[in-house]
Each structure stands twice: as structure tokens, then as C-alpha cells.
Amino acid sequence: MKKYWAEFLGTYILVFVGCGAIIINNISGGDVSHLGIGLSFGLVVMTMIYAIGDISGAHINPAVTIAFAVAKRLEKKQILPYVSFQIAGAILASATLFYIFPDNMFLEDKTMGETLPLNDNLTQSFILEAILSFILMFVILNVSTGAKEKGVTAALAIGGVVAFAAIFAGPISGASMNPARSIGPAIFGDSSYLWIYIAATILGAVLSVFACKLIQTDDCCTNC
């Protein structure tokens, strides 16, 4: 159970910090800045890998967990508990933010940190989220050991991907790359486009497994 609670806490902290940065930026009139939001997401992912990487692998992302299972680096029976605790952590984090910043919901441009497509362009955001998730999981698979994301290299590389993706793609699609990160805020905000951030992120992450096999040894994805 310790690994599942680690995923719960790790995802809670991810959503609390990342979405919290978006909400505070909104309330403060842009004091955090778009760059600050991107760095907040990247840094919190990096620190969570340092904190819980040796316990659960610090997936803190259902798409990552599913892709690890497809890559045979994680037993399929662990998918449900991993994903359930990740989503629960994300929802509790969003509930905490909703409680702390109630005035945010009365602003004209209110936000709970939801991931929404720019100008309702569903195709653009779907493709972008799939590619970003592909890149993220591709890096994870190549710097991780089994289903464990750990070590200096893994933390810096994975946190770096999250940061640069959020910085350059955030204004278009929200740069979720993580179903749990999108589900939590959507429950307290706008859930109209949630399906994009579940389907596209999982698709991209799973496709990266096959790309990894193209460049790694034959047994790269048989370490379960």
C-alpha cells in the first residue's frame, strides 16, 4: 500500500502546486507569469521523483502507469490501484484549491487550472497533447529503470520535459500530458473537453513504448 499512498501524495502535490500557480497567477493579475507556471509544473515533477521515485516510481500520471504496463515494466494488476490513487490525489488537491481560493470562481476569467483547447480547436489540442505525451513517456522510458523513475538524470530530464512542454504548448492545449492533472480541476471547473486530455495523453504515452523498442535492446520492455 505504501507505493499507492506515495502516488496519491505525489499527484496531490503536483496538482496543488501546478494548478495553484495558475490560480494564483489569475488572482494576482499575472504575477506568477506563464513562464512561472511552466517552471512550477516542471519543478514539482522533478522534486516528486526525488521524493518518491524509490517508493512507487513517481508515475503521478495514469498515462505513464498504463504505458509502463504496456511496456511490461509494471504488472497489469497494479494499473487500477495506481490510477485510482493518482486521480484521488488530483481531486483532493483541486478541492483544497477550491476551498482556499473561493473568490477565484467569481472572477470574470475564473479558472481552476483546467486544461482547455485554445479557441475550441479540438483537433489541434488532441494532436498536440498526444505528441507531448509521446515525448514525455519516451524520455521516461529511456531514463528509468523498470517502472522506477529515479536518480538525478531521470528527475532532471522528466522535469525538464514537463517544463518546456508547459512553457511552449500551455497556451494552446494546456500541456496536460496527464489525465489525473486534468480530471481534478475539471470536476470543480470546466469539464467540456476532458475527454481530449484522457484519450490523447494515454494514446501518446502508449505509442512511445513502440518507439522506445526501435532504439533500445530487444529486452528493453520485458522487465516486469
C-alpha positions in Angstrom: 0.0 0.0 0.0 2.9 2.4 0.6 3.5 2.8 -3.1 -0.1 3.7 -3.7 -0.1 6.3 -1.0 3.1 7.7 -2.4 1.3 8.1 -5.8 -1.7 9.7 -4.0 0.5 12.2 -2.2 2.8 12.8 -5.2 -0.2 13.6 -7.5 -1.8 15.7 -4.8 1.4 17.9 -4.6 1.7 18.0 -8.4 -1.8 19.3 -8.9 -1.8 21.6 -5.8 1.4 23.3 -6.9 0.8 23.4 -10.7 -2.8 24.3 -10.7 -2.2 26.5 -7.7 0.3 28.5 -9.7 -2.4 29.0 -12.4 -5.0 30.2 -9.9 -2.6 32.5 -8.1 -1.4 33.9 -11.4 -5.1 34.6 -12.3 -5.9 36.2 -8.9 -2.7 38.3 -8.8 -3.1 39.7 -12.3 -0.2 37.7 -13.8 2.4 38.0 -11.1 3.4 34.3 -11.4 3.6 34.6 -15.3 3.2 31.9 -17.9 6.9 31.1 -17.5 6.5 30.7 -13.8 3.6 28.3 -14.3 5.6 26.2 -16.6 8.5 26.1 -14.3 6.2 25.3 -11.3 5.0 22.2 -13.1 8.4 21.1 -14.1 10.0 21.7 -10.7 7.2 19.9 -8.8 7.5 16.8 -11.0 11.3 16.8 -10.6 11.1 17.1 -6.8 8.4 14.4 -6.6 10.7 12.0 -8.5 13.4 12.7 -5.9 11.0 12.2 -3.1 9.0 9.1 -4.0 10.9 7.7 -7.0 12.3 4.8 -5.0 8.9 4.0 -3.4 6.4 4.0 -6.3 8.4 5.1 -9.3 6.8 8.6 -9.1 4.4 8.0 -12.0 1.9 10.6 -10.7 0.2 10.2 -14.1 -2.2 7.5 -15.2 -0.9 7.7 -18.8 2.6 6.8 -17.5 1.3 3.9 -15.4 -0.6 2.5 -18.4 2.3 2.9 -20.7 4.6 1.2 -18.2 2.2 -1.8 -18.1 2.1 -1.9 -22.0 5.9 -1.9 -21.9 5.8 -4.9 -19.5 7.6 -2.9 -16.8 4.6 -2.9 -14.5 2.2 -5.7 -13.6 -1.2 -5.1 -15.1 -2.9 -5.8 -11.8 -1.3 -2.7 -10.4 -2.8 -0.3 -13.0 -6.1 0.1 -11.2 -4.8 0.9 -7.8 -2.1 3.2 -9.2 -4.5 5.1 -11.3 -7.2 5.3 -8.6 -4.9 6.8 -6.1 -3.5 9.2 -8.6 -6.9 10.5 -9.6 -8.0 10.7 -5.9 -4.9 12.8 -5.1 -5.6 15.1 -8.0 -9.3 15.6 -7.0 -8.4 16.3 -3.3 -5.8 18.8 -4.5 -8.3 20.6 -6.6 -10.8 20.5 -3.7 -8.2 22.1 -1.5 -7.5 24.9 -4.0 -11.3 25.4 -4.4 -11.6 25.9 -0.7 -8.5 28.1 -0.3 -9.4 30.4 -3.2 -13.2 30.7 -3.3 -13.0 34.3 -4.7 -11.3 32.9 -7.8 -14.6 31.5 -9.0 -16.2 34.9 -9.0 -13.7 36.4 -11.4 -14.7 37.0 -15.0 -11.8 34.9 -16.1 -12.2 32.3 -13.4 -10.1 29.1 -13.6 -9.3 26.0 -11.6 -6.3 25.3 -13.7 -8.3 23.2 -16.2 -6.7 22.2 -19.5 -8.8 23.6 -22.3 -8.2 23.8 -26.1 -7.5 27.3 -27.4 -10.4 28.6 -29.5 -12.2 25.3 -29.1 -9.8 23.7 -31.6 -10.2 20.1 -30.6 -8.1 18.5 -33.4 -5.2 20.9 -32.7 -5.2 20.2 -29.0 -5.7 16.4 -29.4 -2.7 16.1 -31.7 -0.6 18.4 -29.5 -1.4 16.5 -26.3 -0.7 13.2 -28.0 2.7 14.3 -29.2 3.6 15.9 -25.9 2.7 12.8 -24.0 4.7 10.7 -26.5 7.7 12.9 -25.9 7.3 12.7 -22.1 6.9 9.0 -22.0 9.7 8.4 -24.5 12.0 10.2 -22.2 10.7 8.4 -19.1 11.2 5.0 -20.7 14.8 5.9 -21.7 15.9 7.3 -18.3 14.0 4.9 -16.0 14.9 1.6 -14.5 12.0 -0.8 -14.9 8.9 1.1 -13.7 11.0 3.3 -11.5 11.7 6.9 -12.4 14.6 7.7 -10.1 18.0 9.3 -9.9 19.5 12.7 -10.8 19.2 12.1 -14.6 15.6 10.9 -14.5 14.4 13.7 -12.3 16.1 16.5 -14.3 15.1 15.0 -17.7 11.5 14.3 -16.9 11.0 17.6 -15.0 12.6 19.4 -18.0 10.2 17.9 -20.5 7.2 18.9 -18.3 8.6 22.4 -18.0 9.4 23.0 -21.7 6.1 21.5 -22.8 4.1 23.6 -20.4 6.0 26.7 -21.4 5.6 26.4 -25.2 2.4 24.5 -25.6 0.5 25.5 -22.5 -1.3 28.5 -24.2 -2.6 26.2 -26.9 -3.7 23.0 -25.3 -2.8 23.4 -21.6 0.0 20.9 -22.0 -1.6 18.4 -19.6 0.2 15.1 -20.6 -1.6 13.7 -17.5 -5.2 12.5 -17.2 -5.2 13.0 -13.4 -3.9 16.5 -13.6 -6.8 17.3 -15.9 -9.5 15.4 -14.1 -9.1 17.1 -10.8 -9.5 20.7 -11.9 -12.3 19.7 -14.4 -14.5 18.4 -11.6 -14.5 21.9 -10.0 -14.4 23.8 -13.2 -15.0 23.2 -16.9 -15.1 19.5 -17.9 -16.3 20.1 -21.5 -13.1 18.9 -23.1 -11.9 16.4 -20.5 -12.1 13.5 -23.0 -9.2 15.0 -25.0 -6.9 15.0 -22.0 -7.7 11.4 -21.2 -7.6 9.9 -24.7 -4.8 11.8 -26.3 -2.4 11.6 -23.3 -2.9 7.8 -23.0 -2.6 7.3 -26.8 0.7 9.3 -27.0 2.2 7.6 -24.0 1.4 4.1 -25.3 2.8 4.9 -28.7 6.1 5.9 -27.2 6.6 2.3 -26.0 6.9 1.1 -29.6 9.2 4.0 -30.4 11.4 3.0 -27.5 11.6 -0.5 -28.8 13.0 0.8 -32.1 16.1 2.2 -30.4 16.7 0.1 -27.3 17.7 -3.5 -27.0 15.1 -6.3 -27.5 14.6 -6.8 -23.8 14.0 -3.1 -23.0 10.3 -3.6 -22.4 10.2 -7.0 -20.8 11.5 -6.1 -17.3 8.2 -6.6 -15.4 
